[in-house]
Amino acid sequence: EVLANRRKPLRLGYHMVKCRSQRELDAKSTLTDAMRAERTFFDNHPIWSKEDKEKKKTGIIALTKRLSILLVERIRVALPSIKYELQLQRELTTKEFKRLGGETAASDANQMRAEVVRVIAEYTTLLRQSARGNYGNAMLAKRAELRLFGEAQTIFRSLKDEVAATQPRFEDSIFIERLTAEMAAFRGRELPGFTNSQVFYGFMVQNIEQWRPWVEDCRQHYVAAARAVSDNLAQALAPTYPALAVEIRQRAHGIMDRYGDVVAEKLDDVFAKESDPYTTNESMLELINRIRQKNFELALKAVISSAPPGSMMASNQNAKNTAKTHVKHQLGRWYMQTHGVNTTSKVEDMCTLLQAYWDVATKRLVDNVCMTLEHDFTNAVLKEVENECFLFAAEYSNPEKELDLQRLFREDPAIVELRRAAKAKEKRLTQALEAIKQFAPDVVAARPNADKAPKALPPGFFQQPELPKGTKTTAPTFYENEPPPPTYLAPNNYQQRAPPPPPPSNKRGTNHISSSTTFNSGGSRPIDHFDTAVAAAPAALAAAPAAIAAAPYALAAAPAALPYAGAMGASPEAIAAAPAALAAAPAALAAAPAAVAAAPAALAAAPAARGLFDGGGLFGESTVSQTRQSPNEFGLFDNGSGASSKIDAKGLFD
């Protein structure tokens, strides 16, 4: 039972060998003698000679063959992913080798001069593209640290947020009190009803100076970002020549430091202009109107809320008139406070003007700072760096500079070692791919499954196509003489069958079969499946006792395995239904022996049932006719006299 893989079955089954005894070991028996004695033992054994007639499950020779086939098959399954990984690694190694200089490393003066021109040209081009936000180049697209425009946008957004955070709380009572005191202190010979504008100018000049530290911080970060992008770009273009990269960086740093000081003076001019408040922006007037509208809505809401509840919609005319008078009086009082000729109204108007101009001034300042940095620093630096770099390339084209040129192209020993290692690795990977091509020319590289590692298959197994989730599959068996178990194909692969006929009604005269019902739309007939089930029943009955005996152990182990059902591919519905199924399993197991005992009688009655149903045409190949209104003519459900002659379908088919 164990050797046949029926008891305690394993995926690859079992194999039996006979080891040398201690006596044979003491007698210095050779391996050849041991294999010969082993084969004689199994051939003459009364049980093993019958169990393994084809000599596939016993003996060291058969085991060697099985293991060799298994190894070859697993290699065959893994080869596509191995080839894919080798190709991927070779591609990455080749790119790294080229990045480190590759085969084109400069060796003489002419190659060095050409390399200087190439690096300078690419450096200036990519630096300009990086500053303008043009990331079409592959290097700029892959490496975020080379994108100057993106870094600048982050710095500008930070400036905007920092300046906006300095906005006073114009509606706060403390601010209003302080503004009232300042307006009173600056009061001169203005006529009643007129406001002293010096309060407005003094307030804006004082608060504009609060923005200067944030603007200076923005300038410093912007210059530092430009230096960092320049350094990274030079290193990326000349990774194997650190002296050349350092020379480019030093020249660029000098230019950026010089223009960083120039742009600081330009930003001082921006603050000088903002210190004299002025605007023709119509949006300031719109903002003033929006602020006043907001204040009116708040006042109106407060006035209506102060009216007696329900008085505005009351049916009593006196109550409604009283509410209207209250609203009119309160709104008039608010209007006189905010728009009349008094101190409160002037403070309210000043708060509105300050808030509106603050919005205009902050937006204008941020825009002017950003444009000044881009125009007076970035554009000027790009132009100056291009001129300086090309002068540098022309300088080193002079033969008198050959010693300095060789100094620029002195390679770092670590880079040389990395390039040598990359070259050796590329060679090994190429040799491995050539070996696969020679011994398995038909293997096509395939990306390995990213979710789980590919499973090695035993000999005789074939790689199944991946099926939709929830589709049941059964792997083929290992041995060729064993019939393969049924395989449930994916829903889009199997041949569509018509649904079974509806169950008969218990009422006489109501049994009918619609003309649209088709029992067989092509392929094998249902009667063929019936014959197959009957033919397989004896083997199933023979295996039933062993299955019943093993069932208690499976039930005992099931609760421990249930938490891992999801990882093994079980659906959430099946996992949710599992506890109820386990609870019902003992009762089903207790009834199993009786069902097995009754099965032979049902099996003996199967031929008669087959003839009965097939003779009635229920398993025919054509569509059932509309004229067949009732199966009573076959006497299946009622003999017409009221006496029961029903066939015990449960006993026949269950």
C-alpha positions as CSV (number, residue, x, y, z in Angstrom):
1,E,0.0,0.0,0.0
2,V,2.8,2.4,0.8
3,L,5.0,1.6,-2.2
4,A,2.0,2.0,-4.5
5,N,1.5,5.4,-2.9
6,R,-2.0,4.6,-1.7
7,R,-1.3,4.8,2.0
8,K,0.3,8.0,3.3
9,P,0.6,9.3,-0.3
10,L,3.4,11.6,-1.3
11,R,3.7,13.8,-4.3
12,L,6.5,11.9,-5.9
13,G,5.6,8.5,-4.4
14,Y,8.0,6.1,-2.8
15,H,11.0,4.0,-3.9
16,M,12.5,1.0,-2.2
17,V,16.2,0.0,-2.1
18,K,18.1,-2.7,-0.3
19,C,21.2,-1.6,1.6
20,R,24.2,-3.8,2.1
21,S,24.1,-5.7,5.3
22,Q,26.9,-5.5,7.9
23,R,28.1,-8.9,6.8
24,E,28.4,-7.7,3.2
25,L,30.2,-4.6,4.3
26,D,32.7,-6.6,6.3
27,A,33.2,-8.9,3.3
28,K,34.2,-5.8,1.3
29,S,31.3,-6.3,-1.1
30,T,31.5,-3.9,-4.1
31,L,28.8,-1.6,-5.3
32,T,28.4,-3.6,-8.4
33,D,27.9,-6.8,-6.4
34,A,25.5,-5.0,-4.1
35,M,23.3,-3.8,-7.0
36,R,23.3,-7.3,-8.5
37,A,22.3,-8.8,-5.2
38,E,19.7,-6.1,-4.7
39,R,18.1,-6.8,-8.2
40,T,18.1,-10.5,-7.5
41,F,16.4,-9.9,-4.1
42,F,13.6,-7.9,-5.6
43,D,13.1,-10.2,-8.6
44,N,12.8,-13.3,-6.5
45,H,10.8,-11.7,-3.6
46,P,7.2,-13.1,-3.6
47,I,5.6,-9.6,-3.0
48,W,7.9,-7.0,-4.5
49,S,8.4,-9.0,-7.7
50,K,4.6,-8.8,-8.3
51,E,4.1,-5.3,-7.0
52,D,6.9,-3.8,-9.3
53,K,6.7,-5.8,-12.5
54,E,8.1,-3.0,-14.6
55,K,11.0,-2.5,-12.1
56,K,10.3,1.2,-11.7
57,K,9.9,1.5,-7.9
58,T,12.6,-0.8,-6.6
59,G,16.4,-0.9,-6.9
60,I,19.1,1.7,-6.9
61,I,19.3,1.6,-10.7
62,A,15.7,2.6,-11.1
63,L,16.1,5.2,-8.4
64,T,19.0,6.7,-10.2
65,K,17.0,6.9,-13.4
66,R,14.0,8.5,-11.6
67,L,16.1,11.1,-9.8
68,S,17.9,11.9,-13.0
69,I,14.6,12.5,-14.8
70,L,13.4,14.6,-11.9
71,L,16.5,16.7,-11.9
72,V,16.3,17.3,-15.7
73,E,12.6,18.2,-15.5
74,R,13.1,20.6,-12.7
75,I,16.0,22.2,-14.6
76,R,13.8,22.4,-17.6
77,V,11.1,24.2,-15.6
78,A,13.5,26.7,-14.0
79,L,15.5,27.4,-17.2
80,P,13.2,30.2,-18.6
81,S,13.4,32.2,-15.4
82,I,17.1,31.5,-15.1
83,K,17.7,32.7,-18.6
84,Y,15.6,35.8,-18.0
85,E,17.6,36.6,-14.8
86,L,20.9,36.1,-16.7
87,Q,19.8,38.4,-19.5
88,L,18.7,41.1,-17.0
89,Q,21.9,40.9,-15.0
90,R,24.0,41.1,-18.2
91,E,22.1,44.1,-19.4
92,L,22.6,45.9,-16.0
93,T,26.3,44.9,-15.9
94,T,26.9,46.2,-19.4
95,K,25.3,49.5,-18.5
96,E,27.5,49.7,-15.3
97,F,30.6,48.8,-17.4
98,K,29.8,51.6,-19.8
99,R,29.1,54.1,-17.0
100,L,32.6,53.3,-15.6
101,G,34.3,54.1,-18.8
102,G,33.9,50.8,-20.8
103,E,36.2,50.0,-23.6
104,T,36.4,53.7,-24.6
105,A,38.6,54.9,-21.7
106,A,40.9,57.6,-22.9
107,S,44.5,56.5,-23.3
108,D,46.2,59.1,-25.5
109,A,46.2,62.9,-25.7
110,N,43.8,63.1,-28.7
111,Q,41.2,60.8,-27.0
112,M,41.5,62.8,-23.8
113,R,40.9,66.1,-25.6
114,A,37.9,64.6,-27.4
115,E,36.6,63.3,-24.0
116,V,36.9,66.8,-22.5
117,V,34.9,68.3,-25.3
118,R,32.2,65.6,-25.0
119,V,31.9,66.0,-21.2
120,I,31.8,69.8,-21.4
121,A,29.2,69.7,-24.2
122,E,26.9,67.3,-22.3
123,Y,27.4,69.1,-19.0
124,T,26.3,72.5,-20.3
125,T,23.4,71.1,-22.3
126,L,22.0,69.0,-19.4
127,L,22.5,71.8,-16.9
128,R,20.4,74.2,-19.1
129,Q,17.7,71.5,-19.6
130,S,17.7,70.8,-15.9
131,A,17.3,74.5,-15.0
132,R,14.4,74.9,-17.6
133,G,12.5,71.8,-16.5
134,N,13.2,69.9,-19.7
135,Y,13.7,66.3,-18.5
136,G,13.6,64.5,-21.9
137,N,17.1,63.2,-21.4
138,A,17.2,59.7,-19.9
139,M,19.7,60.7,-17.2
140,L,17.6,63.6,-16.0
141,A,14.4,61.5,-16.1
142,K,15.9,58.7,-13.9
143,R,17.8,60.8,-11.3
144,A,15.8,63.4,-9.3
145,E,18.9,64.9,-7.8
146,L,19.8,66.3,-11.3
147,R,16.6,68.3,-11.7
148,L,17.2,71.9,-10.8
149,F,13.8,73.2,-11.8
150,G,12.0,70.8,-9.5
151,E,14.3,71.7,-6.6
152,A,13.6,75.4,-7.3
153,Q,9.8,74.9,-7.3
154,T,10.1,73.3,-3.8
155,I,12.1,76.3,-2.6
156,F,9.6,78.8,-4.0
157,R,6.6,77.0,-2.4
158,S,8.4,77.1,0.9
159,L,9.0,80.9,0.5
160,K,5.3,81.4,-0.3
161,D,4.2,79.5,2.8
162,E,6.7,81.3,5.1
163,V,5.6,84.8,3.9
164,A,1.9,83.9,4.2
165,A,2.5,82.7,7.8
166,T,3.5,86.3,8.8
167,Q,0.1,87.7,8.0
168,P,-1.4,89.5,11.1
169,R,-4.7,88.5,12.5
170,F,-6.7,91.5,11.2
171,E,-9.9,90.5,13.0
172,D,-8.3,89.9,16.4
173,S,-9.4,92.4,19.1
174,I,-5.8,92.9,20.2
175,F,-4.7,93.9,16.7
176,I,-7.7,96.3,16.4
177,E,-6.8,97.9,19.7
178,R,-3.2,98.4,18.6
179,L,-4.3,99.8,15.3
180,T,-6.7,102.2,17.0
181,A,-3.9,103.5,19.3
182,E,-1.6,104.0,16.3
183,M,-4.2,105.9,14.3
184,A,-4.8,108.2,17.3
185,A,-1.1,108.7,17.8
186,F,-0.5,109.6,14.2
187,R,-3.5,112.0,14.1
188,G,-2.5,115.4,12.7
189,R,-4.4,118.3,11.3
190,E,-6.7,116.1,9.2
191,L,-10.3,117.3,9.1
192,P,-13.0,115.1,10.8
193,G,-13.9,112.2,8.5
194,F,-10.4,112.0,6.9
195,T,-7.9,109.3,7.7
196,N,-4.1,109.8,8.1
197,S,-2.4,107.6,5.4
198,Q,0.9,107.5,7.4
199,V,-0.6,104.7,9.5
200,F,-1.0,102.6,6.4
201,Y,2.5,103.3,5.0
202,G,4.2,102.8,8.3
203,F,2.4,99.5,9.0
204,M,3.3,98.1,5.5
205,V,7.0,99.2,5.7
206,Q,7.4,97.7,9.2
207,N,5.9,94.3,8.2
208,I,7.6,94.1,4.8
209,E,10.9,93.9,6.6
210,Q,9.7,90.7,8.3
211,W,9.9,89.0,4.9
212,R,13.6,89.7,4.4
213,P,14.9,86.7,6.4
214,W,12.7,84.3,4.5
215,V,13.8,85.8,1.1
216,E,17.5,85.5,2.1
217,D,16.9,81.9,3.2
218,C,15.3,81.3,-0.2
219,R,18.3,82.8,-2.1
220,Q,20.8,80.7,-0.1
221,H,18.8,77.5,-0.7
222,Y,18.5,78.3,-4.4
223,V,22.2,78.8,-4.9
224,A,23.0,75.7,-2.9
225,A,20.6,73.6,-5.0
226,A,22.3,74.9,-8.2
227,R,25.7,74.0,-6.8
228,A,24.5,70.5,-5.8
229,V,22.9,69.8,-9.2
230,S,26.1,71.0,-11.0
231,D,28.3,68.7,-8.8
232,N,26.1,65.7,-9.3
233,L,25.9,66.3,-13.1
234,A,29.7,66.6,-13.4
235,Q,30.2,63.4,-11.4
236,A,27.6,61.5,-13.5
237,L,29.3,62.5,-16.8
238,A,32.9,61.8,-15.7
239,P,32.6,59.1,-13.0
240,T,36.0,57.6,-13.9
241,Y,37.9,60.9,-14.0
242,P,37.5,62.6,-10.6
243,A,40.1,65.3,-11.4
244,L,38.1,66.4,-14.5
245,A,34.8,66.5,-12.5
246,V,36.5,68.5,-9.8
247,E,37.9,71.0,-12.3
248,I,34.4,71.5,-13.8
249,R,32.8,71.9,-10.3
250,Q,35.4,74.5,-9.2
251,R,34.8,76.7,-12.2
252,A,31.0,76.4,-11.8
253,H,31.2,77.2,-8.1
254,G,33.2,80.4,-8.7
255,I,30.6,81.6,-11.2
256,M,27.6,80.7,-8.9
257,D,29.1,82.3,-5.9
258,R,29.7,85.5,-7.8
259,Y,26.2,85.7,-9.2
260,G,24.8,84.7,-5.8
261,D,26.1,88.0,-4.5
262,V,24.8,89.9,-7.5
263,V,21.3,88.5,-7.1
264,A,21.3,89.5,-3.4
265,E,21.7,93.1,-4.5
266,K,18.8,92.6,-7.0
267,L,16.6,91.3,-4.2
268,D,17.4,94.4,-2.1
269,D,16.0,96.5,-5.0
270,V,12.8,94.4,-4.7
271,F,12.4,95.3,-1.1
272,A,13.1,99.0,-1.8
273,K,10.2,99.0,-4.3
274,E,7.9,97.2,-1.8
275,S,8.8,99.7,0.9
276,D,6.9,102.4,-1.1
277,P,3.3,100.9,-1.2
278,Y,1.6,101.2,-4.6
279,T,-0.5,99.2,-6.9
280,T,-2.9,99.6,-9.9
281,N,-4.1,96.0,-9.4
282,E,-7.9,96.0,-9.7
283,S,-8.0,92.8,-7.7
284,M,-7.3,94.9,-4.6
285,L,-10.7,96.6,-5.1
286,E,-12.4,93.3,-5.6
287,L,-10.9,91.9,-2.4
288,I,-12.0,95.0,-0.5
289,N,-15.6,94.5,-1.7
290,R,-15.4,90.8,-0.8
291,I,-14.2,91.6,2.7
292,R,-16.9,94.2,3.2
293,Q,-19.6,91.7,1.9
294,K,-18.3,89.1,4.3
295,N,-18.5,91.5,7.2
296,F,-22.1,92.5,6.2
297,E,-23.2,88.9,6.1
298,L,-21.7,88.2,9.5
299,A,-23.5,91.3,10.9
300,L,-26.8,90.3,9.3
301,K,-26.6,86.8,10.7
302,A,-25.9,88.2,14.1
303,V,-28.9,90.6,13.9
304,I,-31.3,87.9,12.8
305,S,-30.1,85.6,15.5
306,S,-30.7,88.2,18.1
307,A,-34.4,88.6,17.1
308,P,-37.0,86.6,19.3
309,P,-37.2,83.0,18.0
310,G,-40.0,82.6,15.4
311,S,-40.9,86.2,15.3
312,M,-39.7,86.7,11.7
313,M,-42.3,84.1,10.5
314,A,-45.0,84.7,13.1
315,S,-48.6,84.9,12.0
316,N,-49.2,87.7,14.6
317,Q,-48.6,91.0,12.7
318,N,-47.6,92.8,15.9
319,A,-44.8,90.3,16.6
320,K,-43.6,90.4,13.0
321,N,-43.5,94.3,13.1
322,T,-41.6,94.2,16.3
323,A,-39.0,91.8,14.8
324,K,-38.6,94.0,11.7
325,T,-38.1,97.1,13.9
326,H,-35.5,95.2,15.9
327,V,-33.6,94.1,12.7
328,K,-33.8,97.6,11.2
329,H,-32.5,99.2,14.4
330,Q,-29.6,96.8,14.8
331,L,-28.5,97.0,11.2
332,G,-28.6,100.8,11.3
333,R,-26.5,100.7,14.4
334,W,-23.9,98.4,12.8
335,Y,-23.8,100.6,9.7
336,M,-23.2,103.8,11.7
337,Q,-20.4,102.0,13.6
338,T,-18.6,100.7,10.5
339,H,-19.4,103.4,7.9
340,G,-20.2,106.5,9.9
341,V,-17.9,109.4,10.7
342,N,-16.4,107.9,13.9
343,T,-13.2,106.3,15.1
344,T,-14.7,102.7,14.9
345,S,-15.6,103.1,11.3
346,K,-12.2,104.4,10.3
347,V,-10.4,101.5,12.1
348,E,-12.7,99.1,10.3
349,D,-11.9,100.7,6.9
350,M,-8.2,100.7,7.7
351,C,-8.3,96.9,8.6
352,T,-10.0,96.2,5.3
353,L,-7.4,98.2,3.3
354,L,-4.5,96.6,5.1
355,Q,-5.8,93.1,4.5
356,A,-6.5,93.7,0.8
357,Y,-3.1,95.3,0.2
358,W,-1.3,92.6,2.2
359,D,-2.7,90.0,-0.2
360,V,-1.5,91.9,-3.2
361,A,1.9,92.7,-1.8
362,T,2.7,89.2,-0.6
363,K,1.9,87.6,-4.0
364,R,3.8,90.3,-5.8
365,L,6.8,89.9,-3.6
366,V,7.0,86.1,-4.1
367,D,6.6,86.5,-7.8
368,N,9.3,89.1,-8.0
369,V,11.8,87.1,-5.9
370,C,11.2,84.0,-8.1
371,M,11.6,85.9,-11.3
372,T,14.7,87.7,-10.0
373,L,16.4,84.4,-9.0
374,E,15.6,82.8,-12.4
375,H,16.6,85.8,-14.5
376,D,19.5,87.4,-12.6
377,F,21.0,84.2,-11.3
378,T,20.0,81.1,-13.3
379,N,20.1,82.6,-16.8
380,A,23.2,84.5,-16.1
381,V,25.0,81.5,-14.5
382,L,24.1,79.2,-17.5
383,K,25.5,81.7,-20.0
384,E,28.7,82.3,-18.0
385,V,29.2,78.6,-17.3
386,E,28.9,77.7,-21.0
387,N,31.5,80.4,-21.9
388,E,33.9,79.3,-19.1
389,C,33.6,75.6,-19.9
390,F,34.3,76.0,-23.6
391,L,37.3,78.3,-22.8
392,F,38.5,75.5,-20.5
393,A,38.1,72.9,-23.3
394,A,40.0,75.2,-25.7
395,E,42.7,75.8,-23.1
396,Y,43.4,72.1,-22.7
397,S,43.5,71.5,-26.4
398,N,46.9,73.3,-26.4
399,P,49.8,70.7,-26.7
400,E,51.7,72.6,-24.0
401,K,48.9,71.5,-21.6
402,E,49.4,67.8,-22.2
403,L,50.8,67.1,-18.7
404,D,47.8,68.9,-17.1
405,L,45.5,67.0,-19.4
406,Q,47.0,63.7,-18.2
407,R,46.4,64.8,-14.7
408,L,42.7,65.4,-15.4
409,F,42.4,61.8,-16.8
410,R,44.2,60.1,-13.9
411,E,41.7,57.4,-12.9
412,D,40.7,56.4,-9.4
413,P,42.1,52.9,-8.6
414,A,38.8,51.9,-7.1
415,I,37.0,52.9,-10.3
416,V,39.5,50.8,-12.4
417,E,38.8,47.8,-10.1
418,L,35.1,48.2,-10.4
419,R,35.3,48.4,-14.2
420,R,37.5,45.2,-14.3
421,A,35.0,43.4,-12.1
422,A,32.1,44.5,-14.2
423,K,33.9,43.3,-17.4
424,A,34.6,39.9,-15.8
425,K,31.0,39.6,-14.6
426,E,29.7,40.4,-18.1
427,K,31.9,37.7,-19.6
428,R,30.7,35.1,-17.1
429,L,27.0,35.9,-17.8
430,T,27.6,35.7,-21.5
431,Q,29.2,32.3,-21.2
432,A,26.3,31.1,-19.1
433,L,23.8,32.3,-21.7
434,E,25.8,30.6,-24.5
435,A,25.8,27.4,-22.5
436,I,22.0,27.5,-22.2
437,K,21.7,28.3,-25.9
438,Q,23.9,25.3,-26.8
439,F,22.2,22.7,-24.6
440,A,18.6,24.1,-24.6
441,P,18.3,26.2,-27.8
442,D,14.4,26.2,-27.6
443,V,14.2,27.7,-24.1
444,V,12.5,31.1,-24.2
445,A,13.3,33.5,-21.3
446,A,10.3,34.2,-19.1
447,R,9.9,36.6,-16.2
448,P,9.7,34.7,-12.9
449,N,6.5,35.0,-10.9
450,A,6.9,38.0,-8.7
451,D,4.3,36.8,-6.1
452,K,5.8,33.4,-5.3
453,A,8.8,31.3,-6.3
454,P,8.2,28.8,-9.2
455,K,7.6,25.3,-7.9
456,A,9.8,22.5,-9.4
457,L,7.7,19.7,-11.0
458,P,8.5,16.0,-10.9
459,P,9.1,13.9,-14.0
460,G,6.0,13.5,-16.1
461,F,4.4,16.7,-14.9
462,F,3.7,19.5,-17.4
463,Q,3.6,23.1,-16.7
464,Q,-0.1,24.0,-16.5
465,P,-1.3,27.4,-17.9
466,E,-2.3,29.8,-15.2
467,L,-6.0,29.6,-14.5
468,P,-8.4,32.2,-13.0
469,K,-8.5,32.4,-9.3
470,G,-10.9,29.8,-7.8
471,T,-10.5,27.3,-10.7
472,K,-9.8,23.8,-9.4
473,T,-6.9,21.9,-11.0
474,T,-5.4,18.5,-10.4
475,A,-1.8,17.8,-11.4
476,P,-1.2,14.8,-13.6
477,T,0.2,11.6,-12.0
478,F,3.8,10.6,-12.2
479,Y,3.4,7.1,-13.5
480,E,2.4,6.5,-17.1
481,N,0.3,3.4,-16.3
482,E,-1.9,5.3,-13.9
483,P,-5.0,7.0,-15.3
484,P,-4.9,10.8,-14.9
485,P,-7.4,12.3,-12.5
486,P,-10.1,14.7,-13.9
487,T,-9.0,18.2,-14.5
488,Y,-11.4,21.2,-14.1
489,L,-10.7,23.6,-16.9
490,A,-11.2,27.3,-16.7
491,P,-14.7,28.6,-17.5
492,N,-13.7,30.0,-20.9
493,N,-12.0,26.7,-21.9
494,Y,-14.7,24.1,-21.4
495,Q,-17.5,23.2,-23.8
496,Q,-20.7,24.8,-22.7
497,R,-23.3,22.3,-21.6
498,A,-27.0,22.9,-21.3
499,P,-28.5,23.0,-17.8
500,P,-30.1,19.8,-16.4
501,P,-33.9,19.4,-16.7
502,P,-36.0,20.8,-13.9
503,P,-37.1,18.4,-11.2
504,P,-40.5,16.9,-11.6
505,S,-43.4,18.3,-9.7
506,N,-45.3,16.2,-7.1
507,K,-48.7,17.2,-8.6
508,R,-50.2,14.9,-11.2
509,G,-50.5,16.4,-14.6
510,T,-48.1,19.3,-14.1
511,N,-44.9,17.5,-15.2
512,H,-43.7,18.9,-18.5
513,I,-40.5,19.6,-20.2
514,S,-40.1,22.8,-22.2
515,S,-39.2,22.7,-25.8
516,S,-36.3,25.1,-25.1
517,T,-34.5,22.6,-22.8
518,T,-31.7,20.7,-24.5
519,F,-30.0,17.9,-22.7
520,N,-27.0,17.6,-25.0
521,S,-25.7,20.3,-27.1
522,G,-22.6,18.5,-28.5
523,G,-19.7,16.4,-27.5
524,S,-20.2,13.3,-25.2
525,R,-23.7,12.3,-24.1
526,P,-24.8,12.4,-20.5
527,I,-25.2,8.6,-20.7
528,D,-21.5,8.3,-21.4
529,H,-20.8,10.1,-18.1
530,F,-23.2,7.8,-16.4
531,D,-21.3,4.8,-17.8
532,T,-18.0,6.2,-16.7
533,A,-19.3,6.8,-13.1
534,V,-20.6,3.2,-12.9
535,A,-17.3,1.8,-14.2
536,A,-15.3,3.8,-11.6
537,A,-17.6,2.9,-8.7
538,P,-15.9,-0.5,-7.8
539,A,-12.5,1.1,-7.3
540,A,-14.1,3.9,-5.3
541,L,-15.8,1.4,-3.0
542,A,-12.6,-0.5,-2.6
543,A,-10.8,2.6,-1.4
544,A,-13.7,3.8,0.8
545,P,-12.7,1.8,4.0
546,A,-9.2,3.2,4.0
547,A,-10.5,6.7,3.4
548,I,-13.0,6.3,6.3
549,A,-10.2,5.0,8.5
550,A,-8.0,8.1,7.7
551,A,-10.8,10.6,8.0
552,P,-10.6,11.0,11.9
553,Y,-6.9,12.0,11.6
554,A,-7.7,14.5,8.9
555,L,-10.6,16.0,11.0
556,A,-8.2,16.3,14.0
557,A,-5.7,18.2,11.9
558,A,-8.2,20.4,10.1
559,P,-8.6,23.1,12.8
560,A,-4.8,23.7,13.0
561,A,-4.6,24.0,9.2
562,L,-7.6,26.4,8.9
563,P,-5.6,29.6,9.7
564,Y,-3.3,28.9,6.7
565,A,-6.2,28.3,4.2
566,G,-6.0,31.8,2.8
567,A,-2.3,31.5,2.1
568,M,-3.0,28.2,0.2
569,G,-5.5,29.9,-2.2
570,A,-8.8,29.2,-0.5
571,S,-11.5,31.8,-1.1
572,P,-12.9,33.9,1.8
573,E,-16.3,32.2,1.3
574,A,-14.8,28.8,1.7
575,I,-12.9,29.8,4.8
576,A,-16.1,31.3,6.4
577,A,-18.0,28.0,5.7
578,A,-15.3,25.7,7.0
579,P,-16.2,25.8,10.7
580,A,-19.8,24.7,10.0
581,A,-18.5,22.0,7.7
582,L,-16.1,20.7,10.3
583,A,-18.9,20.7,12.9
584,A,-21.1,18.6,10.6
585,A,-18.3,16.2,9.6
586,P,-18.5,13.8,12.6
587,A,-22.1,13.1,11.8
588,A,-21.4,12.5,8.2
589,L,-18.4,10.3,9.1
590,A,-20.6,8.2,11.4
591,A,-23.1,7.6,8.6
592,A,-20.4,6.7,6.0
593,P,-20.1,2.9,6.9
594,A,-23.9,2.5,6.3
595,A,-23.6,4.3,3.0
596,V,-20.7,2.1,1.9
597,A,-22.7,-1.0,2.9
598,A,-25.7,0.1,0.8
599,A,-23.6,1.1,-2.2
600,P,-23.3,-2.5,-3.7
601,A,-27.1,-2.8,-4.0
602,A,-27.4,0.6,-5.7
603,L,-24.5,-0.3,-8.0
604,A,-26.3,-3.6,-8.9
605,A,-29.4,-1.6,-9.8
606,A,-27.5,0.8,-12.0
607,P,-27.8,-1.2,-15.3
608,A,-31.5,-1.4,-15.0
609,A,-31.8,2.3,-14.3
610,R,-29.6,3.0,-17.4
611,G,-31.8,1.1,-19.7
612,L,-34.9,2.7,-18.2
613,F,-33.7,6.3,-18.6
614,D,-31.9,5.8,-21.9
615,G,-34.9,3.9,-23.3
616,G,-37.1,6.9,-22.5
617,G,-34.9,9.2,-24.5
618,L,-33.9,11.3,-21.5
619,F,-30.3,11.0,-22.5
620,G,-30.9,11.4,-26.2
621,E,-28.9,13.7,-28.5
622,S,-31.8,15.8,-29.8
623,T,-33.9,18.5,-28.3
624,V,-36.9,17.2,-26.4
625,S,-40.0,17.7,-28.4
626,Q,-42.7,20.1,-27.4
627,T,-45.2,17.3,-27.7
628,R,-43.7,15.4,-24.8
629,Q,-45.8,17.1,-22.1
630,S,-45.4,14.6,-19.3
631,P,-43.0,11.7,-18.4
632,N,-46.0,9.9,-16.8
633,E,-46.2,7.7,-19.9
634,F,-43.1,6.0,-18.8
635,G,-44.6,5.3,-15.3
636,L,-41.7,7.0,-13.6
637,F,-43.7,9.1,-11.2
638,D,-47.3,7.8,-11.2
639,N,-49.1,4.8,-12.8
640,G,-52.2,6.8,-13.3
641,S,-54.3,4.9,-10.8
642,G,-53.2,6.8,-7.8
643,A,-51.0,4.0,-6.5
644,S,-47.4,5.0,-6.0
645,S,-45.0,3.4,-8.4
646,K,-42.2,6.0,-8.0
647,I,-38.6,4.9,-8.5
648,D,-36.6,5.5,-5.4
649,A,-34.3,8.1,-7.0
650,K,-32.4,8.7,-3.8
651,G,-31.5,5.1,-3.3
652,L,-30.7,4.8,-7.0
653,F,-28.3,7.7,-7.5
654,D,-27.1,9.0,-4.1
